[in-house]
Amino acid sequence: MFFPCASFKYRHSSGNAESKTNCPITDNLPAYTRFMIHPSRFFFIFFITCTAFHASAQTEYHQKIRETAKLIPNQAVEADSICRILLGEITEKYPKNDSLFTKIFFLLGQSQLYQGKLNLALNSYNKSLQANKNNIIPGLISSCLINTAIIYEKQYRFSEASETYQKAMHLAESQNDSTTINEIWINLGILNQRMSANDKAIDIFNHTYQYCQNRGDTNGMAIILLNMANIYYPDNIKEAERHYEQSLRLSKKINYQYNTAIVLSNLGELEIFKNNYSKATEYILENINLCKKQGLNEMLSISYRLLAQCEIEAGNNPASASEYLETARKLAIETGRSDLLEKIKEVELMMQVKMGNYPGFKAVLKELKELSDKSKQENARIINSEFQTIYEVKKLSDQRDQLLDGIEQKNRQLILSLLGLLGAALAIAVITRQYLRIRQAMKTMYRMNVEMANSAPIAIHNIPGSGIEYEDSPETEDDEKIPINNLYNTILLRIEKDKLYLSPTFSLQDLSENMNRSQRYISRAISEAGKTSFSSLINNFRINEARRLLAADHNITMNEITEKTGFGSRMSFHRNFKAATGFTPAEYQNWSKNQPKGEIQ
C-alpha cells in the first residue's frame, strides 16, 4: 500500500468509521492516505476565528468552542458529543447568532470527518456555509469548501470534487491567499491522479513544486515529491525511487517525522517489488524505530505487515513472519483499522501458500472473506445511520426556521407596539402580550430541540365539555342513562385512582365488575369517547408510569419496571414502550440522566 500526502488547510480525513484517528493514515483507499494539518496550527487558526465577540454573554460559548477544538483529532468522538450539546444550548439562547452557528457546525463537521462519517460531515459543512452566507468568517468558507471537496473525492464523486475545488480556488484568489491556493493545487493534483489523468497531475505537481521552491516551503516540496513518486510507481521504478529518496531527504532535513514514516514505508514496499529484500528490511526496520518513538501505531502496524511480507517472499523463517503479522494485527485492532486487518490476512494467505499448507490456506481465506463481509455490512449500517440522523436534524431544523420566522414577525409587531407606548394604556397591554407570546415561541422552539432525544408524553385526558369532573358514578343497572362522555371520564378516574392498570391480569371484565357496568357499554365508552381500545388505554397508563419511574430512578432495572407497571412480560413492555415513545426504555433512561430536574414530563 503506497501512501501519498496532500497539504491542505483544515483538511481532515478518515476512511474507517471506527478509527480513533490518532494517526492521519486513515484514508482506506489504496495509495491515497491524506496528510493532516498539525493540531497546533488548527488551534491557532480556530482561535483567530473566535475573537471579536459582539456580546459579553456569548464569550463563554466561543471559549467552549475553542476548548472543544483542542480535542480534535485524538478525541473526535468526545468533540462530536460536546458539539451537539453546545448546539442545543446555542439554539435555545442565541438562535439568531450566525457567528456561533458558523463555528459550531464547522467544528461538528471536523469531528465527524475524523470519524469517517462523511455524509454527516457534508451536512454540517453545508449548515456552516449557510450560517456564514453573509461572509461573517471568510476563512471558514474556504475551509468548508476544501473539506467538502475532499469528501466528494473520497466518495468517487470526482466531478463535484473538481467543481468545489474551483470554487475554493476562486475565493482564495479573490482574497489573495497564496497559501490556500498552493494547497488546493496539491489536492487537485491528487484528484487528477485518482482520475487516471497522470500527465495532468504531473504538470500540476511540477508547477506547485516550483512555487514551493521559490517560497522556500520545504514541507510542501517533500509532500509533492511523495505524490509524484506514487504516480510513477510501478510503471517507472527508477523515477519513483528517485522522487521517494528526494522526499525522504527533505523530510529528514526539516524533521518532518510523519512524512518520513510514509516515505520509508513506500520505499520498503518498492524494494520488495524489486526483490531486494535486504534493502527493504533496512527501510522497514528504520521505519519501525521511528514509529515507535513517535507513537504512529497505524504506520507501525503497516510496517510489521511489510516486514512479514518481506520475510515470506525472501523465503526466511515463517515463524518470524507469523510473529510480525500477529503484532501488526494487534496494532490494527488497537487503532480501530479494520481495513489493515484485511491487508494482514492477505499476507497471511501468501504465507500459507509459500508453506504449502492447503488447510491453513482455506482457513485464512475464509477469515478474509468474513472480514470483507463484516466491513461491507458495517459501512452499510453507518451510511444508513448517517442518513437517518440527517433526516431527523433537517426536520427539526425546518421547524426551527419556521419558529424563527414567527419570532421575527412578532418582533416587528413588538416594535410597532412600542411606538404607541406613550399614546395610551392600551398600547402597554398589547406590548406586554406580544412579549409573552415571543417568549412562549422561543420556549416552544427549545422544546422541539429536546424532542430529538425524547418523545412527547402519552396524553390521557378527560373528555372536555362533560360539564363536571366525576368521581365514582352512582351504580345503576340502567347503563344507557349515563352519557358516554361522563362514563369515560369516570373510567379514567377509577383506573388512575385505584391504580388498576398495575395488575398484569387486569381485563375489561375486571373493569366492568369494578364499575358495576356492562362490558359492552364500558367498551363502547372507551371506543367512542376515548377513540381507543381497552388494551391501548391500559398500556398508555402503564407506559406513563414507566416513564415516571425511569426518570425518577436511574438505577432501576428493566425487570423491576416491568413488574411495577403491570406489563405481563419484559418483551411486551419493551415493544409497547418503543412503539409509543420511539425509544427503548434503556435509551430513555440514559437520556433522562442528562436532563434538568423537572424538564422531563
PEFENQUI-V268219 format. One record per backbone hydrogen bond with DSSP energy under -0.5 kcal/mol. CO is the residue of the C=O (numbers start at 1). NH is the residue of the N-H. E is the energy in kcal/mol with one decimal. If there is no record, write none. Layout:
co=CO nh=NH e=E
co=CO nh=NH e=E
//
This chain:
co=2 nh=4 e=-0.6
co=8 nh=10 e=-0.5
co=10 nh=12 e=-0.9
co=11 nh=37 e=-0.8
co=15 nh=17 e=-0.6
co=16 nh=19 e=-1.4
co=24 nh=26 e=-2.2
co=26 nh=15 e=-6.4
co=26 nh=16 e=-0.5
co=29 nh=32 e=-2.1
co=38 nh=41 e=-1.2
co=38 nh=42 e=-1.6
co=39 nh=43 e=-2.7
co=40 nh=44 e=-2.0
co=41 nh=45 e=-2.6
co=42 nh=46 e=-2.6
co=43 nh=47 e=-2.2
co=44 nh=48 e=-2.0
co=45 nh=49 e=-1.9
co=46 nh=50 e=-0.8
co=47 nh=50 e=-0.7
co=48 nh=51 e=-1.1
co=55 nh=58 e=-1.6
co=56 nh=59 e=-1.0
co=58 nh=61 e=-0.6
co=58 nh=62 e=-1.6
co=59 nh=63 e=-2.2
co=60 nh=64 e=-2.1
co=61 nh=65 e=-2.1
co=62 nh=66 e=-2.1
co=63 nh=67 e=-2.4
co=64 nh=68 e=-2.5
co=65 nh=69 e=-2.0
co=66 nh=70 e=-0.8
co=67 nh=70 e=-0.7
co=68 nh=71 e=-1.8
co=69 nh=72 e=-1.3
co=71 nh=75 e=-3.5
co=73 nh=76 e=-1.1
co=75 nh=79 e=-2.2
co=76 nh=80 e=-2.4
co=77 nh=81 e=-1.9
co=78 nh=82 e=-2.3
co=79 nh=83 e=-2.6
co=80 nh=84 e=-1.8
co=81 nh=85 e=-1.6
co=82 nh=86 e=-2.7
co=83 nh=87 e=-2.6
co=84 nh=88 e=-1.8
co=85 nh=89 e=-2.0
co=86 nh=90 e=-3.0
co=87 nh=91 e=-2.2
co=88 nh=92 e=-1.6
co=89 nh=93 e=-2.5
co=90 nh=94 e=-2.9
co=94 nh=97 e=-1.7
co=96 nh=98 e=-1.2
co=97 nh=101 e=-1.8
co=98 nh=102 e=-2.6
co=99 nh=103 e=-1.8
co=100 nh=104 e=-2.7
co=101 nh=105 e=-2.2
co=102 nh=106 e=-1.5
co=103 nh=107 e=-2.6
co=104 nh=108 e=-2.1
co=105 nh=109 e=-2.2
co=106 nh=110 e=-2.0
co=107 nh=111 e=-2.2
co=108 nh=112 e=-2.1
co=109 nh=113 e=-2.4
co=110 nh=114 e=-2.1
co=111 nh=115 e=-0.8
co=112 nh=117 e=-2.5
co=113 nh=116 e=-1.1
co=116 nh=118 e=-1.7
co=117 nh=121 e=-2.4
co=118 nh=122 e=-2.5
co=119 nh=123 e=-2.0
co=120 nh=124 e=-2.3
co=121 nh=125 e=-2.7
co=122 nh=126 e=-2.2
co=123 nh=127 e=-1.9
co=124 nh=128 e=-2.2
co=125 nh=129 e=-2.3
co=126 nh=130 e=-2.1
co=127 nh=131 e=-2.3
co=128 nh=132 e=-1.5
co=130 nh=133 e=-1.3
co=132 nh=135 e=-2.2
co=137 nh=140 e=-1.1
co=137 nh=141 e=-0.7
co=138 nh=141 e=-1.0
co=138 nh=142 e=-1.1
co=139 nh=143 e=-1.4
co=140 nh=144 e=-2.3
co=141 nh=145 e=-2.2
co=142 nh=146 e=-2.5
co=143 nh=147 e=-2.4
co=144 nh=148 e=-2.2
co=145 nh=149 e=-2.3
co=146 nh=150 e=-2.1
co=147 nh=151 e=-2.0
co=148 nh=152 e=-2.3
co=149 nh=153 e=-2.4
co=150 nh=154 e=-2.4
co=151 nh=155 e=-1.5
co=152 nh=157 e=-3.1
co=153 nh=156 e=-1.6
co=156 nh=158 e=-1.1
co=157 nh=161 e=-2.2
co=158 nh=162 e=-2.7
co=159 nh=163 e=-2.1
co=160 nh=164 e=-2.2
co=161 nh=165 e=-2.5
co=162 nh=166 e=-2.0
co=163 nh=167 e=-1.8
co=164 nh=168 e=-2.2
co=165 nh=169 e=-2.4
co=166 nh=170 e=-2.6
co=167 nh=171 e=-2.0
co=168 nh=172 e=-2.5
co=169 nh=173 e=-2.6
co=170 nh=174 e=-2.2
co=171 nh=175 e=-1.4
co=172 nh=177 e=-2.8
co=173 nh=176 e=-0.9
co=176 nh=178 e=-1.2
co=177 nh=181 e=-2.0
co=178 nh=182 e=-2.3
co=179 nh=183 e=-2.0
co=180 nh=184 e=-2.4
co=181 nh=185 e=-2.0
co=182 nh=186 e=-1.7
co=183 nh=187 e=-2.0
co=184 nh=188 e=-2.4
co=185 nh=189 e=-2.0
co=186 nh=190 e=-2.0
co=187 nh=191 e=-2.3
co=188 nh=192 e=-2.4
co=189 nh=193 e=-1.9
co=190 nh=194 e=-2.3
co=191 nh=195 e=-1.4
co=192 nh=197 e=-2.9
co=193 nh=196 e=-1.6
co=196 nh=198 e=-1.1
co=197 nh=201 e=-2.1
co=198 nh=202 e=-2.7
co=199 nh=203 e=-2.1
co=200 nh=204 e=-2.2
co=201 nh=205 e=-2.6
co=202 nh=206 e=-2.7
co=203 nh=207 e=-2.3
co=204 nh=208 e=-2.6
co=205 nh=209 e=-2.8
co=206 nh=210 e=-2.1
co=207 nh=211 e=-1.6
co=208 nh=212 e=-2.6
co=209 nh=213 e=-2.6
co=210 nh=214 e=-2.2
co=211 nh=215 e=-1.5
co=212 nh=216 e=-0.7
co=212 nh=217 e=-3.1
co=213 nh=216 e=-0.7
co=216 nh=218 e=-1.5
co=217 nh=221 e=-2.0
co=218 nh=222 e=-2.3
co=219 nh=223 e=-1.8
co=220 nh=224 e=-2.4
co=221 nh=225 e=-2.4
co=222 nh=226 e=-1.8
co=223 nh=227 e=-2.0
co=224 nh=228 e=-2.5
co=225 nh=229 e=-2.2
co=226 nh=230 e=-1.6
co=227 nh=231 e=-1.2
co=228 nh=232 e=-1.8
co=229 nh=233 e=-1.8
co=232 nh=236 e=-3.3
co=234 nh=237 e=-0.5
co=236 nh=240 e=-2.4
co=237 nh=241 e=-2.8
co=238 nh=242 e=-2.2
co=239 nh=243 e=-2.4
co=240 nh=244 e=-2.3
co=241 nh=245 e=-2.5
co=242 nh=246 e=-2.0
co=243 nh=247 e=-2.5
co=244 nh=248 e=-2.5
co=245 nh=249 e=-2.3
co=246 nh=250 e=-2.2
co=247 nh=251 e=-2.4
co=248 nh=252 e=-2.4
co=249 nh=253 e=-1.9
co=250 nh=254 e=-1.8
co=251 nh=256 e=-3.3
co=252 nh=255 e=-0.7
co=255 nh=257 e=-1.5
co=256 nh=260 e=-2.0
co=257 nh=261 e=-2.3
co=258 nh=262 e=-1.8
co=259 nh=263 e=-2.5
co=260 nh=264 e=-2.6
co=261 nh=265 e=-1.9
co=262 nh=266 e=-2.4
co=263 nh=267 e=-2.9
co=264 nh=268 e=-2.2
co=265 nh=269 e=-2.0
co=266 nh=270 e=-2.1
co=267 nh=271 e=-2.4
co=268 nh=272 e=-1.7
co=269 nh=273 e=-2.0
co=270 nh=274 e=-1.5
co=271 nh=276 e=-2.6
co=272 nh=275 e=-1.4
co=275 nh=277 e=-1.2
co=276 nh=280 e=-2.1
co=277 nh=281 e=-2.4
co=278 nh=282 e=-1.8
co=279 nh=283 e=-2.2
co=280 nh=284 e=-2.5
co=281 nh=285 e=-2.8
co=282 nh=286 e=-1.9
co=283 nh=287 e=-2.1
co=284 nh=288 e=-2.4
co=285 nh=289 e=-2.1
co=286 nh=290 e=-1.9
co=287 nh=291 e=-3.0
co=288 nh=292 e=-2.2
co=289 nh=293 e=-1.8
co=290 nh=294 e=-2.3
co=291 nh=295 e=-1.3
co=291 nh=296 e=-1.8
co=295 nh=297 e=-1.6
co=296 nh=300 e=-2.1
co=297 nh=301 e=-2.2
co=298 nh=302 e=-1.8
co=299 nh=303 e=-2.4
co=300 nh=304 e=-2.2
co=301 nh=305 e=-1.8
co=302 nh=306 e=-2.3
co=303 nh=307 e=-2.4
co=304 nh=308 e=-2.1
co=305 nh=309 e=-2.3
co=306 nh=310 e=-2.6
co=307 nh=311 e=-2.1
co=308 nh=312 e=-2.3
co=309 nh=313 e=-2.7
co=310 nh=314 e=-1.9
co=311 nh=316 e=-2.4
co=312 nh=315 e=-1.1
co=317 nh=320 e=-0.6
co=317 nh=321 e=-1.4
co=318 nh=322 e=-2.6
co=319 nh=323 e=-2.0
co=320 nh=324 e=-2.4
co=321 nh=325 e=-2.3
co=322 nh=326 e=-1.9
co=323 nh=327 e=-2.0
co=324 nh=328 e=-2.4
co=325 nh=329 e=-2.4
co=326 nh=330 e=-2.3
co=327 nh=331 e=-2.1
co=328 nh=332 e=-2.2
co=329 nh=333 e=-2.3
co=330 nh=334 e=-2.4
co=331 nh=335 e=-1.9
co=332 nh=337 e=-2.5
co=333 nh=336 e=-0.9
co=335 nh=20 e=-1.1
co=336 nh=338 e=-1.1
co=337 nh=340 e=-0.5
co=337 nh=341 e=-1.1
co=338 nh=342 e=-1.3
co=339 nh=343 e=-1.4
co=340 nh=344 e=-2.2
co=341 nh=345 e=-2.2
co=342 nh=346 e=-1.7
co=343 nh=347 e=-1.7
co=344 nh=348 e=-2.3
co=345 nh=349 e=-2.2
co=346 nh=350 e=-1.7
co=347 nh=351 e=-2.0
co=348 nh=352 e=-2.0
co=349 nh=353 e=-1.8
co=350 nh=354 e=-2.4
co=351 nh=355 e=-2.0
co=352 nh=356 e=-0.6
co=352 nh=357 e=-2.2
co=353 nh=356 e=-0.9
co=356 nh=358 e=-1.2
co=357 nh=361 e=-2.4
co=358 nh=362 e=-2.4
co=359 nh=363 e=-2.2
co=360 nh=364 e=-2.5
co=361 nh=365 e=-2.4
co=362 nh=366 e=-2.0
co=363 nh=367 e=-2.1
co=364 nh=368 e=-2.6
co=365 nh=369 e=-2.0
co=366 nh=370 e=-2.2
co=367 nh=371 e=-2.3
co=368 nh=372 e=-2.2
co=369 nh=373 e=-2.6
co=370 nh=374 e=-2.6
co=371 nh=375 e=-2.3
co=372 nh=376 e=-2.1
co=373 nh=377 e=-2.4
co=374 nh=378 e=-2.5
co=375 nh=379 e=-2.4
co=376 nh=380 e=-2.2
co=377 nh=381 e=-2.3
co=378 nh=382 e=-2.5
co=379 nh=383 e=-2.5
co=380 nh=384 e=-2.3
co=381 nh=385 e=-2.4
co=382 nh=386 e=-2.6
co=383 nh=387 e=-2.4
co=384 nh=388 e=-2.0
co=385 nh=389 e=-2.3
co=386 nh=390 e=-2.7
co=387 nh=391 e=-2.3
co=388 nh=392 e=-2.1
co=389 nh=393 e=-2.8
co=390 nh=394 e=-2.6
co=391 nh=395 e=-2.2
co=392 nh=396 e=-2.2
co=393 nh=397 e=-2.5
co=394 nh=398 e=-2.5
co=395 nh=399 e=-1.8
co=396 nh=400 e=-2.5
co=397 nh=401 e=-2.4
co=398 nh=402 e=-2.0
co=399 nh=403 e=-2.0
co=400 nh=404 e=-2.5
co=401 nh=405 e=-2.3
co=402 nh=406 e=-2.0
co=403 nh=407 e=-2.7
co=404 nh=408 e=-2.6
co=405 nh=409 e=-2.2
co=406 nh=410 e=-2.4
co=407 nh=411 e=-2.4
co=408 nh=412 e=-2.0
co=409 nh=413 e=-1.8
co=410 nh=414 e=-2.3
co=411 nh=415 e=-2.2
co=412 nh=416 e=-2.0
co=413 nh=417 e=-2.0
co=414 nh=418 e=-2.2
co=415 nh=419 e=-1.6
co=416 nh=420 e=-0.7
co=417 nh=420 e=-0.8
co=418 nh=421 e=-1.7
co=420 nh=423 e=-1.0
co=420 nh=424 e=-1.1
co=424 nh=427 e=-0.6
co=424 nh=428 e=-0.8
co=425 nh=429 e=-1.5
co=426 nh=430 e=-1.9
co=427 nh=431 e=-2.5
co=428 nh=432 e=-2.5
co=429 nh=433 e=-2.2
co=430 nh=434 e=-2.5
co=431 nh=435 e=-2.4
co=432 nh=436 e=-2.1
co=433 nh=437 e=-2.0
co=434 nh=438 e=-2.2
co=435 nh=439 e=-2.3
co=436 nh=440 e=-2.2
co=437 nh=441 e=-2.2
co=438 nh=442 e=-2.2
co=439 nh=443 e=-2.1
co=440 nh=444 e=-2.3
co=441 nh=445 e=-2.1
co=442 nh=446 e=-1.9
co=443 nh=447 e=-2.3
co=444 nh=448 e=-1.7
co=445 nh=449 e=-1.3
co=446 nh=450 e=-1.9
co=447 nh=451 e=-1.4
co=449 nh=452 e=-1.5
co=450 nh=453 e=-1.9
co=450 nh=454 e=-0.8
co=457 nh=459 e=-0.5
co=463 nh=466 e=-0.8
co=466 nh=468 e=-0.7
co=468 nh=470 e=-0.6
co=477 nh=479 e=-1.5
co=478 nh=481 e=-1.2
co=479 nh=482 e=-2.4
co=481 nh=483 e=-0.6
co=483 nh=487 e=-2.5
co=484 nh=488 e=-2.4
co=485 nh=489 e=-2.2
co=486 nh=490 e=-2.2
co=487 nh=491 e=-2.4
co=488 nh=492 e=-2.3
co=489 nh=493 e=-2.3
co=490 nh=494 e=-2.5
co=491 nh=495 e=-2.6
co=492 nh=496 e=-2.4
co=493 nh=497 e=-2.9
co=494 nh=498 e=-2.4
co=495 nh=499 e=-0.6
co=495 nh=500 e=-1.3
co=495 nh=501 e=-0.5
co=499 nh=502 e=-1.6
co=500 nh=503 e=-1.5
co=502 nh=504 e=-0.6
co=503 nh=506 e=-1.6
co=507 nh=511 e=-2.2
co=508 nh=512 e=-2.5
co=509 nh=513 e=-2.5
co=510 nh=514 e=-2.5
co=511 nh=515 e=-2.6
co=512 nh=516 e=-1.1
co=512 nh=517 e=-2.0
co=518 nh=522 e=-2.2
co=519 nh=523 e=-2.9
co=520 nh=524 e=-2.0
co=521 nh=525 e=-2.2
co=522 nh=526 e=-2.2
co=523 nh=527 e=-2.2
co=524 nh=528 e=-3.1
co=525 nh=529 e=-1.8
co=525 nh=530 e=-1.2
co=526 nh=532 e=-1.4
co=533 nh=537 e=-2.4
co=534 nh=538 e=-2.4
co=535 nh=539 e=-2.4
co=536 nh=540 e=-2.1
co=537 nh=541 e=-1.8
co=538 nh=542 e=-2.3
co=539 nh=543 e=-2.9
co=540 nh=544 e=-2.3
co=541 nh=545 e=-2.0
co=542 nh=546 e=-2.4
co=543 nh=547 e=-2.6
co=544 nh=548 e=-2.0
co=545 nh=549 e=-2.3
co=546 nh=550 e=-2.8
co=547 nh=551 e=-2.1
co=548 nh=552 e=-1.8
co=549 nh=553 e=-2.4
co=553 nh=556 e=-1.0
co=557 nh=561 e=-2.0
co=558 nh=562 e=-2.4
co=559 nh=563 e=-2.1
co=560 nh=564 e=-2.4
co=561 nh=565 e=-1.3
co=562 nh=566 e=-0.7
co=562 nh=567 e=-1.0
co=569 nh=573 e=-2.2
co=570 nh=574 e=-2.8
co=571 nh=575 e=-2.7
co=572 nh=576 e=-2.5
co=573 nh=577 e=-2.5
co=574 nh=578 e=-2.2
co=575 nh=579 e=-2.1
co=576 nh=580 e=-1.8
co=577 nh=581 e=-2.5
co=578 nh=582 e=-2.4
co=584 nh=588 e=-2.4
co=585 nh=589 e=-2.5
co=586 nh=590 e=-2.5
co=587 nh=591 e=-2.3
co=588 nh=592 e=-2.4
co=589 nh=593 e=-0.9
co=590 nh=594 e=-0.6
co=591 nh=594 e=-1.3
co=592 nh=595 e=-1.1
co=596 nh=599 e=-2.3
//
